[in-house]
Amino acid sequence: MLRPFRPSDAKELAAIMHQAVHIIGARDCTPEQCKAWSPAPCLPEDYMKRIEDGRTVVVAVAEDDKPVALIEFEAKGHIDCFYCYSHFASMGVGRALFRDAQSRAIAAGVRHLTVEASEAAPRFFLREGFQSTARRVFQRRGVTIHNYKMEKLLAHGISIRDA
């Protein structure tokens, strides 16, 4: 089930993000890159500060209403964070979150979606109709990391790929 973010979710979402980096991300990144990317889960108050910019946060929850995955997207169609507990990966949770975000973007008149996808994520985004436009290399905490700038064009309520 999907639902909007609640402030009480902040601690769990920080844990999801950290665990995903160190388990899912570790499939494609070195231990040094994972540690530079997420040395520790952020504090709930730090998570709350990062989402003060008005971004939409949607969470996927288990039957007990505990968050298991999240997506954060900004009003102009940029997907900033998209993480899932590793034991919920490949179960359709990410697809449900992404398609919900995409539907919200279309309803808001957004014409294209963008994301900077970590090494593990392009496979997912390519299946959802994104194109990779650039490989980006950057430093985080003194460690070289890369990701992929990707975008998906939307038109008239249907993605270009589906037209």
Disulfide bonds with the S-S distance in Angstrom:
none
